[in-house]
Amino acid sequence: MIRDVTLRSLRIFEAIASSSSFSRGADLMGLTQSAASQQIRTLEEEVGARLFDTQARPIQLTDAGRELLRHARIILAQLNIAADALASLEGEFRGQLHIGAVSPAHYFAPRLMTAFRARHPQVRIKLTVDKREMLLAALTDHQVDLVLSGHPPGQTAFEVEPFARHPHCLVAARDHPLAGRRQLTWEALRPESFIFREQGSATRQFLEHLLEVEGLQVNADIELQGNETVKQAVMANMGISFLSAHVFQIELLASRMVILDVAGMPKWLDWCLVGRRERAVPAIRQAFREFVLAVGAEQAACVYSADPLT
């Protein structure tokens, strides 16, 4: 029976488990590695089970460790809720807000966070950019507080609220033969080389759906990883591509890339704020939610016209 587990030992355990390293976890907690190891040994004695397989590289959690980590994150999250509630009684918001964002969202997320911190300067904000599935797993595990995502998840464990429109466009190099042509048909794109994002990318899945709807087979012999690599390939005239408008704003306004004027484009999705369904929501998280719903569309605004001056 667990009686004397301390919050400090849980924090140390969570830091080591999250980083898969005793040394990195100790650094995060401001401890020496030997001190952190001693805390884990004491915790293992208290719970009556080994928590880490230290023979594995990197270290791995045991079954008992994984179960304790799940509960530890819930306990520490509830403690943060209590701290936020006490601070809000004094009319202040303090503590840390950890936001997750899919890749296209990180092009506007800093503006959103800067505007929020202008209202609540004592709030510390951390941003993690990752794939949607990884962020939703982190949200479930209480590793992030909220997620900015383009595709709302269907799980009932999440609360999903749209806050802005998310345009997607077909783009090309500024000297591409199709640049400047008006009302292109999808059929006119058939001979072009398409630059596809990697398998598993939400942007790629969106494009493949559109091509299926249009009944169009295209040259799909170029596959690149990440928005930045795709943009460089487009500007090098390797081919045309389909991207979130948020990712190419600088290149568009610098006339290094153009939006193709294709009938029925741009295509739209929603930007959504995703959170856990919980009875007790920290005041700081609720404040950020209300802020995003009020001004998120303005902060996420971008150019998506084939003529960037209109």
Secondary structure as a PSIPRED ss2 file (coil, helix, strand):
# PSIPRED VFORMAT (PSIPRED V4.0)

   1 M C   1.000  0.000  0.000
   2 I C   1.000  0.000  0.000
   3 R C   1.000  0.000  0.000
   4 D C   1.000  0.000  0.000
   5 V C   1.000  0.000  0.000
   6 T C   1.000  0.000  0.000
   7 L H   0.000  1.000  0.000
   8 R H   0.000  1.000  0.000
   9 S H   0.000  1.000  0.000
  10 L H   0.000  1.000  0.000
  11 R H   0.000  1.000  0.000
  12 I H   0.000  1.000  0.000
  13 F H   0.000  1.000  0.000
  14 E H   0.000  1.000  0.000
  15 A H   0.000  1.000  0.000
  16 I H   0.000  1.000  0.000
  17 A H   0.000  1.000  0.000
  18 S H   0.000  1.000  0.000
  19 S H   0.000  1.000  0.000
  20 S C   1.000  0.000  0.000
  21 S C   1.000  0.000  0.000
  22 F H   0.000  1.000  0.000
  23 S H   0.000  1.000  0.000
  24 R H   0.000  1.000  0.000
  25 G H   0.000  1.000  0.000
  26 A H   0.000  1.000  0.000
  27 D H   0.000  1.000  0.000
  28 L H   0.000  1.000  0.000
  29 M C   1.000  0.000  0.000
  30 G C   1.000  0.000  0.000
  31 L C   1.000  0.000  0.000
  32 T C   1.000  0.000  0.000
  33 Q H   0.000  1.000  0.000
  34 S H   0.000  1.000  0.000
  35 A H   0.000  1.000  0.000
  36 A H   0.000  1.000  0.000
  37 S H   0.000  1.000  0.000
  38 Q H   0.000  1.000  0.000
  39 Q H   0.000  1.000  0.000
  40 I H   0.000  1.000  0.000
  41 R H   0.000  1.000  0.000
  42 T H   0.000  1.000  0.000
  43 L H   0.000  1.000  0.000
  44 E H   0.000  1.000  0.000
  45 E H   0.000  1.000  0.000
  46 E H   0.000  1.000  0.000
  47 V H   0.000  1.000  0.000
  48 G C   1.000  0.000  0.000
  49 A C   1.000  0.000  0.000
  50 R C   1.000  0.000  0.000
  51 L C   1.000  0.000  0.000
  52 F E   0.000  0.000  1.000
  53 D E   0.000  0.000  1.000
  54 T C   1.000  0.000  0.000
  55 Q C   1.000  0.000  0.000
  56 A C   1.000  0.000  0.000
  57 R C   1.000  0.000  0.000
  58 P C   1.000  0.000  0.000
  59 I C   1.000  0.000  0.000
  60 Q E   0.000  0.000  1.000
  61 L E   0.000  0.000  1.000
  62 T C   1.000  0.000  0.000
  63 D H   0.000  1.000  0.000
  64 A H   0.000  1.000  0.000
  65 G H   0.000  1.000  0.000
  66 R H   0.000  1.000  0.000
  67 E H   0.000  1.000  0.000
  68 L H   0.000  1.000  0.000
  69 L H   0.000  1.000  0.000
  70 R H   0.000  1.000  0.000
  71 H H   0.000  1.000  0.000
  72 A H   0.000  1.000  0.000
  73 R H   0.000  1.000  0.000
  74 I H   0.000  1.000  0.000
  75 I H   0.000  1.000  0.000
  76 L H   0.000  1.000  0.000
  77 A H   0.000  1.000  0.000
  78 Q H   0.000  1.000  0.000
  79 L H   0.000  1.000  0.000
  80 N H   0.000  1.000  0.000
  81 I H   0.000  1.000  0.000
  82 A H   0.000  1.000  0.000
  83 A H   0.000  1.000  0.000
  84 D H   0.000  1.000  0.000
  85 A H   0.000  1.000  0.000
  86 L H   0.000  1.000  0.000
  87 A H   0.000  1.000  0.000
  88 S H   0.000  1.000  0.000
  89 L H   0.000  1.000  0.000
  90 E C   1.000  0.000  0.000
  91 G C   1.000  0.000  0.000
  92 E C   1.000  0.000  0.000
  93 F C   1.000  0.000  0.000
  94 R C   1.000  0.000  0.000
  95 G E   0.000  0.000  1.000
  96 Q E   0.000  0.000  1.000
  97 L E   0.000  0.000  1.000
  98 H E   0.000  0.000  1.000
  99 I E   0.000  0.000  1.000
 100 G E   0.000  0.000  1.000
 101 A E   0.000  0.000  1.000
 102 V C   1.000  0.000  0.000
 103 S H   0.000  1.000  0.000
 104 P H   0.000  1.000  0.000
 105 A H   0.000  1.000  0.000
 106 H H   0.000  1.000  0.000
 107 Y H   0.000  1.000  0.000
 108 F C   1.000  0.000  0.000
 109 A H   0.000  1.000  0.000
 110 P H   0.000  1.000  0.000
 111 R H   0.000  1.000  0.000
 112 L H   0.000  1.000  0.000
 113 M H   0.000  1.000  0.000
 114 T H   0.000  1.000  0.000
 115 A H   0.000  1.000  0.000
 116 F H   0.000  1.000  0.000
 117 R H   0.000  1.000  0.000
 118 A H   0.000  1.000  0.000
 119 R H   0.000  1.000  0.000
 120 H C   1.000  0.000  0.000
 121 P C   1.000  0.000  0.000
 122 Q C   1.000  0.000  0.000
 123 V E   0.000  0.000  1.000
 124 R E   0.000  0.000  1.000
 125 I E   0.000  0.000  1.000
 126 K E   0.000  0.000  1.000
 127 L E   0.000  0.000  1.000
 128 T E   0.000  0.000  1.000
 129 V E   0.000  0.000  1.000
 130 D C   1.000  0.000  0.000
 131 K C   1.000  0.000  0.000
 132 R H   0.000  1.000  0.000
 133 E H   0.000  1.000  0.000
 134 M H   0.000  1.000  0.000
 135 L H   0.000  1.000  0.000
 136 L H   0.000  1.000  0.000
 137 A H   0.000  1.000  0.000
 138 A H   0.000  1.000  0.000
 139 L H   0.000  1.000  0.000
 140 T H   0.000  1.000  0.000
 141 D C   1.000  0.000  0.000
 142 H C   1.000  0.000  0.000
 143 Q C   1.000  0.000  0.000
 144 V C   1.000  0.000  0.000
 145 D C   1.000  0.000  0.000
 146 L E   0.000  0.000  1.000
 147 V E   0.000  0.000  1.000
 148 L E   0.000  0.000  1.000
 149 S E   0.000  0.000  1.000
 150 G C   1.000  0.000  0.000
 151 H C   1.000  0.000  0.000
 152 P C   1.000  0.000  0.000
 153 P C   1.000  0.000  0.000
 154 G C   1.000  0.000  0.000
 155 Q C   1.000  0.000  0.000
 156 T C   1.000  0.000  0.000
 157 A C   1.000  0.000  0.000
 158 F E   0.000  0.000  1.000
 159 E E   0.000  0.000  1.000
 160 V E   0.000  0.000  1.000
 161 E E   0.000  0.000  1.000
 162 P E   0.000  0.000  1.000
 163 F E   0.000  0.000  1.000
 164 A E   0.000  0.000  1.000
 165 R E   0.000  0.000  1.000
 166 H E   0.000  0.000  1.000
 167 P E   0.000  0.000  1.000
 168 H E   0.000  0.000  1.000
 169 C E   0.000  0.000  1.000
 170 L E   0.000  0.000  1.000
 171 V E   0.000  0.000  1.000
 172 A E   0.000  0.000  1.000
 173 A E   0.000  0.000  1.000
 174 R C   1.000  0.000  0.000
 175 D C   1.000  0.000  0.000
 176 H C   1.000  0.000  0.000
 177 P C   1.000  0.000  0.000
 178 L C   1.000  0.000  0.000
 179 A C   1.000  0.000  0.000
 180 G C   1.000  0.000  0.000
 181 R C   1.000  0.000  0.000
 182 R C   1.000  0.000  0.000
 183 Q C   1.000  0.000  0.000
 184 L E   0.000  0.000  1.000
 185 T C   1.000  0.000  0.000
 186 W H   0.000  1.000  0.000
 187 E H   0.000  1.000  0.000
 188 A H   0.000  1.000  0.000
 189 L H   0.000  1.000  0.000
 190 R C   1.000  0.000  0.000
 191 P C   1.000  0.000  0.000
 192 E C   1.000  0.000  0.000
 193 S E   0.000  0.000  1.000
 194 F E   0.000  0.000  1.000
 195 I E   0.000  0.000  1.000
 196 F E   0.000  0.000  1.000
 197 R E   0.000  0.000  1.000
 198 E C   1.000  0.000  0.000
 199 Q C   1.000  0.000  0.000
 200 G C   1.000  0.000  0.000
 201 S C   1.000  0.000  0.000
 202 A H   0.000  1.000  0.000
 203 T H   0.000  1.000  0.000
 204 R H   0.000  1.000  0.000
 205 Q H   0.000  1.000  0.000
 206 F H   0.000  1.000  0.000
 207 L H   0.000  1.000  0.000
 208 E H   0.000  1.000  0.000
 209 H H   0.000  1.000  0.000
 210 L H   0.000  1.000  0.000
 211 L H   0.000  1.000  0.000
 212 E H   0.000  1.000  0.000
 213 V H   0.000  1.000  0.000
 214 E H   0.000  1.000  0.000
 215 G C   1.000  0.000  0.000
 216 L C   1.000  0.000  0.000
 217 Q C   1.000  0.000  0.000
 218 V C   1.000  0.000  0.000
 219 N E   0.000  0.000  1.000
 220 A E   0.000  0.000  1.000
 221 D E   0.000  0.000  1.000
 222 I E   0.000  0.000  1.000
 223 E E   0.000  0.000  1.000
 224 L E   0.000  0.000  1.000
 225 Q C   1.000  0.000  0.000
 226 G C   1.000  0.000  0.000
 227 N H   0.000  1.000  0.000
 228 E H   0.000  1.000  0.000
 229 T H   0.000  1.000  0.000
 230 V H   0.000  1.000  0.000
 231 K H   0.000  1.000  0.000
 232 Q H   0.000  1.000  0.000
 233 A H   0.000  1.000  0.000
 234 V H   0.000  1.000  0.000
 235 M H   0.000  1.000  0.000
 236 A C   1.000  0.000  0.000
 237 N C   1.000  0.000  0.000
 238 M C   1.000  0.000  0.000
 239 G C   1.000  0.000  0.000
 240 I E   0.000  0.000  1.000
 241 S E   0.000  0.000  1.000
 242 F E   0.000  0.000  1.000
 243 L E   0.000  0.000  1.000
 244 S E   0.000  0.000  1.000
 245 A H   0.000  1.000  0.000
 246 H H   0.000  1.000  0.000
 247 V H   0.000  1.000  0.000
 248 F H   0.000  1.000  0.000
 249 Q H   0.000  1.000  0.000
 250 I H   0.000  1.000  0.000
 251 E H   0.000  1.000  0.000
 252 L H   0.000  1.000  0.000
 253 L H   0.000  1.000  0.000
 254 A C   1.000  0.000  0.000
 255 S C   1.000  0.000  0.000
 256 R C   1.000  0.000  0.000
 257 M E   0.000  0.000  1.000
 258 V E   0.000  0.000  1.000
 259 I E   0.000  0.000  1.000
 260 L C   1.000  0.000  0.000
 261 D C   1.000  0.000  0.000
 262 V E   0.000  0.000  1.000
 263 A C   1.000  0.000  0.000
 264 G C   1.000  0.000  0.000
 265 M C   1.000  0.000  0.000
 266 P C   1.000  0.000  0.000
 267 K E   0.000  0.000  1.000
 268 W E   0.000  0.000  1.000
 269 L E   0.000  0.000  1.000
 270 D E   0.000  0.000  1.000
 271 W E   0.000  0.000  1.000
 272 C E   0.000  0.000  1.000
 273 L E   0.000  0.000  1.000
 274 V E   0.000  0.000  1.000
 275 G E   0.000  0.000  1.000
 276 R E   0.000  0.000  1.000
 277 R C   1.000  0.000  0.000
 278 E C   1.000  0.000  0.000
 279 R C   1.000  0.000  0.000
 280 A C   1.000  0.000  0.000
 281 V C   1.000  0.000  0.000
 282 P C   1.000  0.000  0.000
 283 A H   0.000  1.000  0.000
 284 I H   0.000  1.000  0.000
 285 R H   0.000  1.000  0.000
 286 Q H   0.000  1.000  0.000
 287 A H   0.000  1.000  0.000
 288 F H   0.000  1.000  0.000
 289 R H   0.000  1.000  0.000
 290 E H   0.000  1.000  0.000
 291 F H   0.000  1.000  0.000
 292 V H   0.000  1.000  0.000
 293 L H   0.000  1.000  0.000
 294 A H   0.000  1.000  0.000
 295 V H   0.000  1.000  0.000
 296 G H   0.000  1.000  0.000
 297 A H   0.000  1.000  0.000
 298 E H   0.000  1.000  0.000
 299 Q H   0.000  1.000  0.000
 300 A C   1.000  0.000  0.000
 301 A C   1.000  0.000  0.000
 302 C C   1.000  0.000  0.000
 303 V C   1.000  0.000  0.000
 304 Y C   1.000  0.000  0.000
 305 S C   1.000  0.000  0.000
 306 A C   1.000  0.000  0.000
 307 D C   1.000  0.000  0.000
 308 P C   1.000  0.000  0.000
 309 L C   1.000  0.000  0.000
 310 T C   1.000  0.000  0.000
